[in-house]
Amino acid sequence: MTATPLPPVAPEVTATLVEALSPRLRKRLDAAVAKLGARPTQRDGDTVTVSVDEENELRMHARGGVVASADSIVCGCLLAPACVHRAAAACAAPMAEPSEAPSGSRPVTVTEADSHAGMLAPTDGSESPGSSSSTGSTVGTTAPGPDASPSPSQETASPAERAAADALWSAGCAVLEAGVDGAGAVVQSALLRAAHTARLRHLPRPAGAALSIVTLLRAARSGDPAYRTAELVTALSELLGTAHRVGQAAGAELAGVRGAARRPYSPDGSLRLYGLFTEPVVTDSGHGGVRTWVAGPDGRLFTVGDVAPGGAGRAVGVADRTVRLGDTALTHRELGRAGLAVSGATVSPDGRLGAGKGVRAVSARGARWTEPPLAALWEPAPSVQAARALRSASRRTEQPGAGDDLLFLDVELLGAVEESGGSCLLARCDDGTQVRLTAADDDPALAHRDNLMLLAAAPGARLRIIGRLVPAPHPRLALLACSHPTGEGSIDLGLDRLRRADLPDPTARVTPAPLRPGDAGAHSSPLYLLERRVEQTVPAGRAALSMLGDVTAEARRLRRAGLPTAAGLLTALCASASARDRDHFGRILPAETDDFATHWLASARYTAAVAESLCAAAWEPRRGDPVAAPSDHAPAR
């Protein structure tokens, strides 16, 4: 048989099959998943057959592309259907995207403060990370405690919602207790079951966080090079934070905690659109394609995408395929530099343009980046744009606008700088802010890295750029597009390849202003002393912190740096990790997971809030920074 990918399996199907296993088979499940994942497979229509061994086969029926019921996985071994193979196949297969909102789901409106309010407060009586000083040297923190009573006139969670949230909390606590190493298929199935129940109870936001955790756990345990511990920390913090707040929040805050289920495209009338740029999209699940960004006359951003299984190779090829929108003959690459007139437009909440039968689109004149309406995107100050992007990244808005994480800057290139993880391109904004520009994707099939290296060889060049904010203690962007160094047109940095001939003549280059001390360096903060303990919990679980011993010296260093809340959180976190009670005979009792999870959540929320504050402060122009005149710019598209 030839290797064929297993079909996606609905989360509730995986949970059902794992729950049906006996305790003995559950202990063997992780080994069975690894073994079955290495067995040969073949596809015949909607059915994928797995060779369990030399004599037995397992069939997965994916009607419509998804295994939607437990009965759709059939094993031919003697122990079936009570065998471990069916559950192992479901766990080894990709997780299917949840269907649209359950029948009867409520419409949800979320304001900027809804989903963030009250989520950062520690529950141990210590200070709450509600705000931070702009310099990062001291952090003042005040916020209402999580036990504040809601107004009687405000809606509160129903008993069913509270029960679903409690199940999510327990599942998240189990992940923290076990860590990645111990969070195998059984722990993951508890998350899947809790997520499914939460969706049925109209809690799509915490349910989505639970599914994200399962995806990240699978990536971590399979050795996926794209896995990042920080992403799992963020997902766990999101799950535990929202699950905790369901029983505490009321009114608008509760609406934010519940979240908004994925909603279908809605009519948006006629649109006149102007192309901005096209970026390649490569996902961890092996999908690839492109996303073309366009803007309306009012500066509102939209996207037209084409993403399907295929990876980076498909992304490069799709850029020159015709956009699937109305009757236009433009390719994605051409649309990024042209315009569209659309009638009967449909738009999703995240700005994606629909391609339904009633949509009509024809090619139209585009606009240069220096012409209305696109030029207005570069007018807000870098600090204002960074603040907007931070709100989007920190989920202060449940439905952020399309492109809220993008920054539009005019910069002067200063050259390459070395970092611990390699090198990046340093640039200076008009307000004097030093920003580090990094490759959006290091895949060699894409042009990001090569183009960045060429741009680093052109210090003094002035460019108009588009980048995606990378939260850090210093200004940092993933570079997506820029005006052509010659001043003619623009470059999609993931798809178009610059040549040395495109760079300014070395004899005609402007020498960049000299770097001042600290310009190329990142802000250093002892906050990492708490951040690393939060992250250490994720790979190895609670046991990793219980063996640390005395952290008095680290707490003292945090207090000297003006971070007393961080010091208190560090001390409480490590104390709760090692706290174990004994019975009357001196035997160690099972660990109390709630207390440790509460301290971990408070620490994770606090470090995220302070890091956000440091990032925002880094984008603020420093007093005495020179401001370049607009006329200094080379002509940009």
C-alpha positions in Angstrom: 0.0 0.0 0.0 1.1 3.6 -0.6 1.0 6.2 2.2 -2.2 8.2 2.2 -3.0 10.8 4.9 -5.7 9.8 7.4 -9.0 11.8 7.0 -9.9 14.4 9.6 -11.9 13.1 12.5 -14.5 15.2 14.4 -13.3 16.0 18.0 -16.3 14.4 19.6 -15.7 11.1 17.7 -12.2 10.8 19.1 -13.4 11.6 22.6 -16.2 8.9 22.4 -13.8 6.2 21.2 -11.2 6.9 23.9 -13.8 7.1 26.6 -15.1 3.6 25.6 -11.7 2.0 26.2 -11.1 -0.1 29.3 -8.4 1.2 31.8 -6.0 -1.4 30.5 -6.4 -0.3 26.9 -6.1 3.3 27.8 -2.6 2.7 29.1 -1.6 1.2 25.8 -3.3 3.9 23.7 -0.3 6.2 23.1 1.9 3.3 21.9 -0.9 2.2 19.6 -1.2 5.7 18.2 2.5 5.8 17.3 2.4 2.3 15.8 -0.7 2.9 13.8 0.6 6.2 12.5 3.5 4.4 10.9 1.4 1.7 9.1 0.7 1.9 5.4 -2.6 3.4 4.2 -4.5 3.7 0.9 -7.6 5.6 -0.2 -10.6 4.4 -2.2 -13.1 7.2 -2.6 -14.2 8.4 0.8 -12.7 5.4 2.6 -9.1 5.2 3.9 -7.8 1.7 4.7 -5.1 1.2 7.3 -3.1 -2.0 7.5 -3.2 -2.8 11.2 -1.0 -5.8 10.8 -0.4 -8.6 8.2 -3.9 -10.0 8.7 -6.2 -7.1 9.8 -7.3 -3.8 8.3 -9.1 -0.8 9.7 -11.4 1.4 7.5 -12.2 5.0 8.1 -15.2 6.2 6.2 -15.1 10.0 5.6 -18.3 11.0 4.0 -17.9 14.6 2.9 -14.2 14.5 3.8 -14.7 14.1 7.6 -15.2 11.1 9.9 -18.3 12.3 11.7 -19.4 9.3 13.8 -17.7 6.5 15.8 -19.4 3.9 13.6 -17.4 5.3 10.6 -14.2 3.7 11.9 -14.4 -0.1 11.6 -11.6 -2.5 12.6 -11.4 -6.1 11.4 -9.5 -7.5 14.4 -11.0 -10.1 16.7 -11.4 -7.6 19.6 -13.4 -5.1 17.6 -15.3 -2.9 18.2 -13.8 -2.9 21.8 -10.2 -2.8 20.4 -7.6 -0.1 20.9 -7.2 0.4 17.1 -10.3 2.5 16.4 -9.4 5.0 19.1 -5.7 5.0 18.0 -6.8 5.7 14.4 -8.9 8.7 15.6 -6.1 10.0 17.7 -3.5 9.6 14.9 -5.7 11.4 12.3 -5.9 15.2 12.0 -8.6 16.9 14.0 -11.5 18.2 11.9 -12.5 21.8 12.1 -15.7 22.2 14.2 -18.8 22.7 12.2 -20.6 26.0 12.2 -22.3 27.2 15.4 -24.7 24.7 16.9 -28.3 25.2 16.1 -29.8 28.0 18.2 -26.5 29.7 19.0 -26.9 33.3 20.0 -25.4 36.2 18.2 -22.7 37.8 20.2 -21.4 41.4 20.1 -18.1 42.0 21.7 -16.5 45.3 22.6 -12.9 46.0 23.0 -12.8 45.7 26.8 -15.2 42.7 27.1 -12.9 39.8 26.7 -10.0 41.3 28.6 -11.7 42.8 31.6 -11.0 41.0 34.8 -9.0 38.3 33.2 -5.6 39.3 34.6 -6.4 39.4 38.3 -4.5 36.9 40.5 -6.9 35.1 42.8 -4.4 34.8 45.7 -4.9 38.3 47.0 -1.7 39.7 45.4 -1.6 42.7 43.2 -3.4 42.5 39.8 -1.5 43.3 36.6 -4.0 45.8 35.3 -1.5 48.4 34.1 2.2 48.9 33.7 4.4 51.9 33.5 5.6 52.9 30.1 9.3 52.6 30.9 9.1 49.1 32.2 11.3 49.9 35.2 8.4 49.8 37.6 5.0 48.4 37.2 2.0 49.6 39.1 -0.8 47.1 39.1 -4.4 47.6 40.1 -7.5 45.8 39.0 -10.7 44.6 40.6 -10.5 41.1 42.1 -12.1 38.2 40.2 -14.7 37.7 42.9 -16.4 41.0 42.4 -20.2 40.4 42.4 -22.0 41.2 39.2 -25.0 43.6 39.1 -28.2 41.7 39.6 -29.6 43.3 36.5 -26.9 41.8 34.3 -27.1 38.3 32.7 -25.0 35.6 34.3 -24.0 32.2 33.1 -26.5 29.4 33.2 -25.9 26.2 35.3 -25.2 24.3 32.1 -22.6 26.9 31.0 -20.9 26.8 34.4 -20.8 23.0 34.3 -19.2 23.1 30.8 -16.7 25.7 32.0 -15.8 23.6 35.0 -15.1 20.6 32.7 -12.8 22.8 30.6 -11.0 24.1 33.7 -10.4 20.5 34.9 -9.2 19.4 31.5 -6.8 22.4 31.4 -5.5 21.6 34.9 -4.8 18.1 33.9 -2.5 19.4 31.0 -0.6 21.6 33.5 -0.3 18.7 35.9 1.0 16.3 33.3 2.9 18.6 30.9 3.4 17.8 27.3 5.3 14.6 28.1 2.3 13.2 30.1 -0.5 14.7 28.0 -1.1 11.8 25.8 -4.3 10.7 24.0 -6.3 10.2 27.2 -5.7 13.7 28.5 -6.3 15.1 25.0 -9.6 13.2 24.7 -10.8 14.9 27.9 -10.1 18.3 26.3 -12.0 17.2 23.2 -15.0 16.1 25.1 -15.0 19.3 27.2 -14.7 21.4 24.1 -17.6 19.6 22.4 -19.8 20.1 25.4 -18.8 23.8 25.6 -19.7 24.4 22.0 -23.2 22.9 22.6 -23.5 25.2 25.6 -22.7 28.2 23.4 -19.1 28.8 24.7 -17.2 28.9 21.4 -14.3 30.9 22.7 -13.0 28.5 25.5 -14.0 25.6 23.3 -11.8 26.9 20.5 -8.9 27.3 23.0 -9.2 23.7 24.1 -9.0 22.5 20.5 -6.0 24.6 19.9 -4.3 23.0 22.9 -4.9 19.5 21.5 -3.4 20.6 18.2 -0.3 22.0 19.9 0.1 19.0 22.1 0.0 16.7 19.1 2.6 18.9 17.4 4.8 18.9 20.5 4.7 15.2 21.0 5.3 14.4 17.3 8.4 16.6 17.3 7.0 19.1 14.8 9.7 21.7 14.2 7.1 24.4 13.9 5.9 23.8 17.5 6.6 26.7 20.0 6.2 26.4 23.7 5.1 30.0 23.9 2.0 29.2 21.8 0.9 26.4 24.1 1.4 28.8 27.1 -0.9 31.3 25.4 -3.5 28.7 24.5 -3.5 27.3 28.1 -3.8 30.8 29.5 -6.7 31.5 27.2 -8.5 28.3 28.1 -8.1 28.6 31.9 -8.8 32.3 31.9 -12.0 32.1 30.0 -13.2 29.0 31.8 -12.6 30.7 35.1 -14.4 33.8 34.1 -17.6 32.1 32.9 -18.8 31.7 36.4 -17.7 35.1 37.5 -18.6 37.4 34.6 -21.9 39.1 33.8 -23.4 41.2 31.1 -21.1 42.4 28.4 -18.1 40.8 30.0 -19.8 37.4 29.9 -20.6 37.9 26.2 -16.9 38.4 25.6 -15.9 35.4 27.6 -18.4 33.2 25.8 -17.0 34.4 22.5 -18.6 34.5 19.0 -19.1 31.3 17.0 -17.8 31.4 13.5 -20.4 33.2 11.5 -21.1 32.9 7.8 -20.5 35.6 5.2 -22.9 38.5 5.3 -23.9 40.8 2.4 -21.9 44.0 2.1 -23.3 45.6 -1.1 -21.0 47.1 -3.7 -17.3 47.6 -3.0 -14.5 49.4 -4.8 -11.3 47.8 -3.8 -7.6 48.6 -4.3 -4.9 46.0 -4.2 -2.2 46.2 -1.5 0.0 43.1 -1.6 -0.1 39.3 -1.7 1.4 37.0 1.0 2.0 33.3 0.9 0.2 31.2 3.6 1.7 28.0 4.8 0.1 26.3 7.8 1.4 23.7 10.3 -1.3 21.2 9.0 0.4 21.1 5.6 -1.9 23.5 3.8 -0.5 26.2 1.5 -1.8 29.1 -0.7 -1.9 32.8 -0.8 -3.9 35.7 0.8 -4.3 38.9 -1.2 -5.0 42.1 0.8 -7.2 44.8 -0.7 -8.5 48.1 0.8 -11.7 50.0 0.4 -12.0 53.8 0.0 -12.4 54.2 3.7 -9.2 52.2 4.5 -11.1 49.0 5.5 -9.1 45.9 4.7 -10.3 42.7 3.0 -8.7 39.5 1.9 -9.1 37.1 -1.0 -7.6 33.7 -0.3 -6.8 30.4 -1.8 -5.5 27.9 0.7 -5.7 24.1 0.3 -3.4 21.1 1.1 -0.1 21.5 -0.6 2.4 23.4 1.6 4.9 26.0 0.4 5.1 24.7 -3.1 1.4 25.2 -3.7 1.7 28.7 -2.2 4.2 29.7 -4.9 2.1 28.3 -7.7 -1.2 29.7 -6.6 0.1 33.3 -6.7 -0.3 33.2 -10.5 -3.7 31.5 -10.6 -6.9 33.5 -11.3 -8.6 34.9 -8.3 -11.9 33.0 -7.6 -14.1 36.1 -7.3 -16.7 37.0 -9.8 -15.7 37.3 -13.5 -12.3 38.8 -12.9 -9.3 37.4 -14.8 -6.7 38.8 -12.5 -4.3 36.5 -10.7 -3.6 37.0 -7.0 -0.2 38.6 -7.8 -1.9 41.0 -10.2 -4.7 41.8 -7.8 -2.2 42.9 -5.2 -1.3 45.8 -7.6 -4.6 46.4 -9.3 -8.2 47.1 -8.3 -11.6 45.5 -8.3 -15.2 46.7 -8.5 -17.4 44.2 -6.7 -21.2 44.0 -6.6 -23.2 41.7 -4.4 -20.2 41.3 -2.1 -20.3 39.0 0.9 -17.8 39.5 3.7 -17.0 37.3 6.7 -16.4 38.9 10.2 -12.6 38.6 9.7 -12.7 40.4 6.4 -12.6 37.5 3.9 -14.5 38.2 0.7 -16.9 35.5 -0.4 -17.1 34.0 -3.9 -20.7 33.0 -4.0 -22.8 32.8 -7.2 -24.3 36.2 -6.7 -20.9 38.0 -6.5 -19.8 40.0 -9.5 -16.3 41.4 -9.8 -14.5 43.2 -12.7 -11.0 44.6 -12.9 -10.5 48.3 -12.2 -7.7 50.7 -11.8 -5.5 50.3 -8.7 -3.7 52.9 -6.7 -0.1 53.5 -5.7 0.8 53.3 -2.1 1.4 57.1 -2.2 -2.0 57.8 -3.6 -5.5 58.0 -2.0 -7.0 55.9 -0.5 -4.0 53.7 0.2 -1.7 56.5 1.4 -3.9 57.0 4.4 -2.8 53.7 5.8 0.7 55.1 6.4 -0.5 58.2 8.2 -1.0 57.0 11.8 2.1 57.1 14.0 3.9 53.8 14.5 3.0 53.8 18.2 -0.7 54.1 17.4 -0.5 51.3 14.8 1.4 49.1 17.3 -1.2 49.7 20.0 -3.9 48.6 17.6 -2.0 45.5 16.7 -1.3 44.6 20.3 -5.0 44.8 21.1 -5.6 42.3 18.3 -2.7 40.0 19.4 -3.9 40.0 23.0 -7.5 39.2 22.1 -8.9 42.3 23.6 -11.3 42.2 20.7 -13.0 38.8 20.1 -13.5 39.8 16.4 -10.5 41.9 15.4 -10.8 43.7 12.1 -9.0 42.4 9.1 -5.4 43.6 9.1 -5.4 44.9 12.7 -2.1 43.2 13.2 -0.5 44.9 10.2 1.7 48.0 10.4 2.3 50.4 7.6 5.6 52.3 8.0 8.1 54.6 6.2 11.6 53.5 7.2 15.3 54.0 6.5 17.3 50.8 6.3 20.2 50.7 8.7 21.7 47.2 7.9 21.8 43.8 9.4 22.2 43.1 13.2 23.0 39.9 14.9 20.7 38.2 17.3 20.8 35.0 19.4 18.7 33.3 16.8 20.4 34.6 13.8 20.3 38.0 12.1 17.6 40.5 11.2 17.3 43.9 9.4 17.3 47.0 11.4 15.4 50.1 10.2 14.5 53.5 11.5 11.0 55.0 11.3 10.3 58.7 10.7 9.8 59.3 14.4 13.2 57.8 15.2 11.9 54.4 16.4 14.3 51.6 15.7 12.5 48.5 14.4 13.8 45.0 13.7 12.5 43.4 10.5 12.5 39.6 10.3 11.5 37.1 7.7 7.8 36.1 7.9 8.7 32.5 6.9 12.0 30.8 6.7 10.9 28.1 4.2 13.5 28.0 1.5 10.7 27.7 -1.2 9.6 31.2 -0.3 11.5 34.4 -1.0 11.3 36.0 2.5 14.8 35.2 3.8 16.7 35.9 0.5 15.0 39.2 0.0 15.7 40.2 3.6 19.4 39.5 3.1 19.5 41.6 0.0 17.8 44.5 1.6 20.3 44.3 4.5 22.9 45.1 1.9 21.3 48.5 1.1 21.8 50.7 4.2 20.4 54.2 3.7 17.6 53.1 1.4 14.2 54.6 2.2 11.2 52.3 1.8 7.5 52.1 2.5 6.9 48.8 4.1 4.0 46.6 5.4 4.7 44.2 8.3 3.0 42.1 10.9 3.7 42.9 14.5 5.8 40.5 16.5 5.2 41.2 20.2 8.6 41.7 21.9 10.2 44.1 24.3 11.5 46.0 21.3 9.9 47.1 18.1 9.7 44.0 15.8 7.9 43.2 12.5 7.7 40.3 10.2 8.3 42.0 6.9 5.6 41.2 4.2 5.9 43.8 1.4 7.8 46.9 0.6 8.1 49.5 -2.1 10.6 48.7 -4.7 14.1 50.0 -3.9 14.2 51.8 -7.2 10.9 53.6 -6.3 8.9 51.8 -9.1 6.2 49.5 -7.9 6.2 47.2 -4.9 7.5 43.8 -3.9 5.6 40.9 -2.3 8.5 39.7 -0.2 7.3 36.2 0.1 6.7 35.7 -3.6 8.8 38.2 -5.7 12.6 37.8 -5.7 14.8 40.9 -5.6 18.0 41.0 -7.6 21.2 42.8 -6.7 20.5 45.0 -9.8 17.3 46.2 -8.0 19.3 47.7 -5.2 20.5 51.4 -5.3 23.9 52.1 -6.8 26.4 51.6 -3.9 28.1 54.9 -4.9 24.8 56.8 -4.7 23.6 55.3 -1.4 22.8 57.6 1.5 24.8 56.9 4.6 22.4 56.1 7.4 22.5 58.1 10.5 24.8 56.5 13.1 23.3 54.2 15.6 23.1 55.5 19.1 24.1 53.3 22.1 21.3 50.8 22.7 19.6 51.3 19.3 20.4 47.7 18.1 19.8 46.1 21.4 16.6 44.9 23.0 15.2 46.1 26.3 16.4 43.8 29.1 14.0 43.0 31.9 14.2 40.5 34.8 10.6 39.6 34.0 12.1 36.5 32.3 12.7 35.0 35.7 8.9 34.5 36.1 8.3 33.9 32.4 10.7 31.0 32.2 9.0 29.3 35.2 5.6 29.7 33.5 7.0 28.1 30.4 8.9 25.3 32.2 5.6 24.0 33.5 4.3 23.2 30.0 6.9 20.7 28.8 7.3 18.7 32.0 4.3 19.6 34.1 4.0 20.6 37.7 6.9 18.4 38.7 9.3 20.6 36.9 8.7 23.5 39.3 8.3 21.3 42.4 12.1 20.5 42.2 13.3 24.0 41.9 14.0 24.6 45.5 14.4 28.1 47.0 13.6 31.0 44.6 14.3 33.7 47.2 17.2 35.1 45.2 15.1 35.4 42.0 12.3 37.0 43.9 14.7 39.5 45.5 16.0 40.5 42.0 12.5 41.1 40.7 11.7 43.4 43.7 14.9 45.3 43.1 13.8 45.9 39.5 10.5 47.4 40.7 8.5 44.2 40.0 7.1 43.3 43.4 4.0 41.6 42.0 6.2 39.4 39.8 8.2 38.4 42.9 5.1 37.5 44.8 3.7 35.5 41.9 6.9 33.6 41.5 7.1 32.7 45.2 3.4 31.6 45.3 3.7 29.6 42.0 6.7 27.6 43.2 5.2 27.0 46.6 2.0 25.7 45.2 3.9 23.4 42.9 5.7 21.6 45.7 2.7 21.6 48.2 1.5 18.1 48.8 -0.7 16.9 51.7 -0.5 13.6 53.5 -3.1 11.4 55.1 -3.1 10.2 58.7 -0.6 7.4 57.8 1.9 9.8 56.2 1.0 8.8 52.6 1.1 11.5 49.9 -2.4 12.4 48.8 -3.3 13.2 45.1 -2.2 16.7 44.1 -4.6 19.6 44.4 -4.6 20.8 40.8 -6.9 23.8 41.2 -4.6 25.8 43.5 -1.5 25.3 41.3 -3.5 26.1 38.1 -4.8 29.3 39.7 -1.3 30.5 40.5 0.0 29.5 37.1 -2.8 31.4 35.4 -2.2 34.5 37.4 1.5 34.4 36.5 0.9 33.8 32.8 -1.6 36.6 32.6 0.7 38.9 34.5 3.8 38.3 32.3 1.7 38.7 29.2 0.3 42.0 30.4 3.7 43.3 31.4 5.3 42.1 28.1 2.5 43.9 26.2 3.2 47.1 28.2 6.9 46.8 27.5 6.2 46.3 23.8 3.9 49.3 23.6 6.4 51.4 25.4 9.2 50.3 23.0 7.1 51.7 20.1 6.8 55.1 21.7 9.2 57.7 20.2 11.9 58.7 22.7 12.4 62.3 23.6 15.0 64.0 21.3 14.6 61.5 18.5 14.9 63.2 15.1 11.9 63.2 12.8 12.6 62.8 9.0 10.7 65.1 6.6 8.3 63.3 4.3 10.2 64.7 1.3 13.2 62.5 2.2 11.4 59.4 0.9 12.1 57.9 -2.4 9.0 57.7 -4.6 6.9 54.7 -3.4 4.2 52.9 -5.1 
